[in-house]
Amino acid sequence: MRCIKNKIEHNGSGAVTLCPDEPEDMWHAYNLIRPGDILRASAIRRVTTVQDTGSTSSSRVHLNLVIRVKNLDFDPQSSQLHVSGQIMNETPHTKIGQFHTLDLELNRNFTLEKEVGSDGEGVGWDSIAIESLKDAVDEGGKRRAEAVAVVMQEGLAHICFIGQFQTILKQKIEMSVPRKRQGGGDHDKGMSKFFKVTLETLLRQMEFNTSLTSGANNEAVRPVLLASPGFVASGFQKYIQSEASTTTPGLKRLLPSLVVVHSASGYTNSLSEVLQSPAVKTILADTKYARETKLMDDFLEQLRKETNKATYGPREVEHAVEQGAVGRGGGVLIVSNRLFRSQDIAERKRWVSLVDRVRDVEGGDVRILSSDHESGKRLEGLGGIAALLTFPLIEPDLDSDAE
């Protein structure tokens, strides 16, 4: 994501103009835009014209619209973001107050404005929004998937992209493969066809150029994890090696990045098992995903040991922060980014205030995990918020306090 213009004021109000370059940028936009914000973007609207004769004709016109955001609809698989709300600027084809849905598109600018109202109705660009903006424009829009995973079994494959902030299922391949019978070759032919289709789909999704004369040959190839029960993944690796040595020499660039690991099945719910593999952990050791996974592993280990140096749940974590147990010397507040998507302004302010207190007052560390990653999903099962403590803390009887 490229930042075209930044006009955020000291009081937290202001606007930024952004240009999404990659599909993952739509995920960042989804996390930045909130109901109540003002969004400016180009739009196409169908206009019906009534002629003097009574006949009607319709046409599509390009407009620059400003809407007050009401709802967001994000499809992570296709990376499409639709933002609906009431129109705030009048044009020859629209009136103020009409509802319209803006479809944000790659390589097309949009402007997002957040307000801070004197009545407290707007939260503006608070610390979480500023952090999300920094994540969105990090690396000058050159962010790429950290790894690709092909989770497969006979006749079934799921191609997933593991990014810094989300894991996306890019393509599912499903084919009928004849059963293996003694003396028959139908099974081998079926698997060969399955591997061929899977490889073609994988290369297309990776935008991998197999031409030896392409300048893309100098680009580093991200790790490609091949996972399956049995020997399907290793069979797929051998198929790629065969193709590289015969019909498609350009595939040789891909071979060093292939890693075969075991999984319980060819379905996406086995991906968490794949990413816990020691071989995969070593490969992804320096990635954001691995750091978040290790953090959750450390937290759950503290829970298992019952050291009283780990707690989870909204009230439990807030109590720990009030006691000063999430501060300097190892305190870590772990929060799911889902909590900051709340349409309830008071609810969002609650969590932003907690983050600011831990980070700025207590001196503790704050990690905001993506709910679209495996580590974030594990955190969701704990209420979306947890903490590693600097000293053991006996949990209060919160149920009796509430009575």
N, C-alpha and C positions, 0 to 999 in steps of 0.2 A: 504494500500500500504506500503510495506516495502522498506526502502532505504538500498540497499546493499553496495553501495560505493558512496561517494560524493567528487568530485574533482573540485569544482567551484573555480576559481581564483578570486583575488581581482578586476581584471579589468572586471569581468563579463563573461569571457569565461570559458569553462570547461565542464565536463560531469558528469552525475549521472547515476548509475545503479539501477533500480527499479524492484520490483516484485509485480505485482497486485494480491491481495488475494481475492477481492470481486468484483462483477459486477460493483459497483459504481466506483471502481478504474479506469475502462475504461473511465468513464466520466472525471476523473481527468487527465488521460493521454491525452485525446482529447484536454483539455484546456492547457496542458503543451507543446504539440508538435505543432510546427509552420512550415509552408513552409520555406525552407532554412536550417532547422536544419538537423543534421546528426543522423540517427537512426541505431543502431546495434541490430539485433535480429535473432533468428533462423528462418529458412524458409524451406518449402518443395517445390521443383521445379520438374516438369516433364521433363525428359530428353529423347530424342529420339536418339537411336543408330542405325547406318547403318552397317550391316554386310558385309563381303567380298562378299557374294553371292548376295547382293543387297537387301536382306530383311531388314526390320526395326523392332525394338522393343523399347518400351518405359517403363520407370521405374521412380519411385518417389525417389528423393534423398534428404537427410537432409543437409542443408547448413547453415552457419553463414554468413549473408549478411550485408553489410553496404550500406545504401542508402541516397541520398540527397533528403529530403522530398519535394514533389510537391503538393500532395493533400491528404486530410483526408476524410474518409467516416465513420460516426458514426451513429449506429442504437441504440437509447436510450432504446427501448423496449427490445431488445435482448442483449444490452450492448456489442455489437461487434464493434471493431474498426479496420478499414482497412487503412493502410498508404502506399501510392504509391510514387515512385520516381525513380531516376536513380541510378543504382548500382555503387558504388565507389571502390569496391575491386574485383579483378579478382580471379576466382576459376576455377577448371577444367571444370565446367559446365556453367559458366557465364562469360560475358565480361563486362569491364567497359563501362558505357554508356547505357547499356540495361535497360529497365524499368521493375520494379517488384513491386508487392504489398505484403507488410508484414501484416499478420494477427496476431495482438497481442493477447495473450492468458493468461488466469489466471494461476498463479503459474509458470510462465515462465519469466525469466529475460529479460529485454531489457535495452539498454544503450542509453541515449539521450544526444547529445552534441550540445551546442550552441556556436557560434563564434561571436567575436567582430572584425570586419574588419577595417583596417585603412582607408578604403574608405567609411566607414559608412554603408556598405551593411548589416551588422548583428547587431542585438540589444543585443545579448547575454542573460545572466541571469539578466534581469533588475529587478526592485523592484516588479513588478507584477508577473513575473515568479517565483521569490523567494517565494512570498506569496502563489502562487498556489502550489508550491512544499511543503510548510509547511502544507497547507490544505490536500494535498494528503497523507502525511505520518503521519498525526495526529492520536493519540490514538493507535499507533502501529499496524495499519491495522485492528482494532477491531470495526470499525464503522458499525452501523446497522441502518436500517430504524427507524425513530423516531416514526412513526405511520403507521398503515395500514387502508385504507378506502375501504369499500364496498358500492359503490353507486348503488342503485338498484331500480327496479320497477317490476311489474309482468312480469316474463319471461325474464328479462334482468338484468345483474349485471356486474359491472366493478370493478375489484380488483386493487387498486392502492397502491403503496408504497411511503410514503412521507419521503424522506431522508433529510440529511442536505443540500444538494446542488441541488437536483432535485426530481421531482415527476414523477414516472414511472407507466404507465399502464402495469400491469403484466399479466392480463388475462381478457378476455371478455367472459361471459357466456350468451348464448341466446337460449331460449327454447320456444316452443309453449305451452301455458297454456289455456285450455278451459275456455270460459266465465262462470261467475257465473250464474246459473239458479236455480229457486226455486225448491226444492225437488231433485236436482241432486248433485252427489258427485264428478263429474269429475273435477270440478274446484279445490276442496280441494286436490284431488289426484295429480293433475298437479302441484299445489304449493308445495306439500310435496316433489315431485320428484325434482322440481326446487331447493328447499332449500337443498336437499341432495347433488345434484351435486355442488351447490355453496359452501357448507361447505367443501366437499372433496377437491375442487379446492383451497379454501382458506388455508386449513391446509397444502396442498402440497406446495403452494407458500411460506408459512411461515416456511416450514420445521418443522412443529409442531409435536412433537412426543406424541401421546396420550397414550403411554404405561405407566402404573403406576410404572413400575420397572425401567424406564429409568432415567439416571442421569440428563437428561434435565429437569426433574421436578423442579429442584432448580433454573432454569434460570428465570429471570424476563420476563414476557410477555409484549410486547409493546402494547400501546392502539390500539383497533380495533374499528373504527368508522363505524356504520351501518346507512346508510342514505337513505331515500326514501320519495316520496310523500305518503300520506295516512298511512296505517298501515303495509306495506310490511316489513319494517326494524324491527318493533317490533315483527311481526310474525316470522321473521327469528331468532330473539333473543330467542323467546319462543321455536322454534324448536331446537336450540342449547342446551338450558336448558333441554329439554326433552331427547335429546340424551345423555347428561351428566349424567342424573339420571337413565338411563336405559341401553342402549347398549354400551356406550363409557364413562366410569367413568373418564378417563384421561382428558376429556374435561373440568372438573371442574376448572382446572388451568386457562382456558381461560375466564371463566365467569366474574370475577371481572374487566377484561379489556374491556368488551363490553360497548359501549356508543351509544345509539340510538338518532339520530338527524334528523331534517326535511330537505328535499331537494326538489327542484322544479321538478326534473325528475331523472331517473336512468342513465343519461349520464354524461360523465366526465366534461362537462362544468358547472355542478352543484357543482363541488368540491370546487370552491372558496366560494360559499355560505355556504357550510358545514363547512369550516375552519374559517368562520367568526362567527360561532355560539358561544355564550358566554360559553357554556359548553365545547366546544372544545378548545377555547382560554385558559380556565383555565387549562385543561389537558396538553396543549402544551406550557404553559407559559414560561418554562425554555429552550425551544428549539431554535435553530438558526432560524427555520422557523418563529416562533412566533415573535422573535425580529425584523426580516425583515418586517413582516406584520405590526407590530405596527409602525415601522419607516415610511412605506408608508402611513399608516393611518394618522399619525401626519402631514406628508407633505401635503397630500390632504386636511386636515382640515385647514392648514394655507392658502392654495389656496382658499378655500371656504370663509374664513373670510376676504380675501383680505387685509392681514396685510402687504403685500410687504416684508415679511420675508421668502418667498419661491419663487424659480425660477426654470425653466427647459428649456432644449434645449441647444445645444452646444455653440452657441455664447453668449446666455444669461448667462450661468453658467461661462464661461470664463471671461466675463465682471465682474461678481460678485467677482470672485477670484482676478482679477486685482485691484478691489476697496477695497480688504481686508475684504470683508463681509463674507468670509467662513473661519473663523479662531477661535481663542480661545473664549470661552464663549458661545458655543452652535452651532457653524458652523459645518455643516455636508455635505460632498460631497457624493452623491449617484450615483454610476456608474454601468451600466450593464456589466457583464463580456463579453458580445458579442463584445463590442468595442475593446477588446484586442485580438480578434481573427482575426482582419483585416489583410489581406495579404499585405496591403500597409504599409511598414515600417514607413514611415513618419506619417501616421495616428496613428499607435500604439504609436510611440514616443510622439505624441501630447497628448494623454490621460495619458500615463505614467508620462510625465512631469507635467501635471496638478495635478495628484494624489500626486506626490512627493512634489510639491510646497505647497499644502494644508496641508499635513501631517508634513513635515519637516520644512517649512519656516513659514507658517501662524499659525501652531499649531492647526488646525482644525481636525475633525474626518473624516475618509473615510470609507464608507461601499460599498463593491462590492457585488452586488446582482446577484444571478444566474438567467439567462434568462430562465431556465427550472423550475422555481418555480413561483407560482401565483404572488408573490410580484414583481419578476423580469419582468413578462409579463406586469404588470401594468406600470412599469417603461419604458418598451419598447414603450408603447403608448405615452410616453412623450419625445421620442427621445433618450432614453437610458441613459440620464444623467439629474440630478436634484440637487438641493442644498437647505438646510435649512440655513438661514442667521443669523448672530449675530445681525444685525441691519437692519431696513427697508431700502430698496433700490429701487429707482424709476427706472423702466426699461428704458434703452436708446432706441431711435428710430433707431434700427439696420438697418432697410430697407433703411432709408434715408442715413445712413452712407455708405452703400454699393454702392449708386448711384454716 
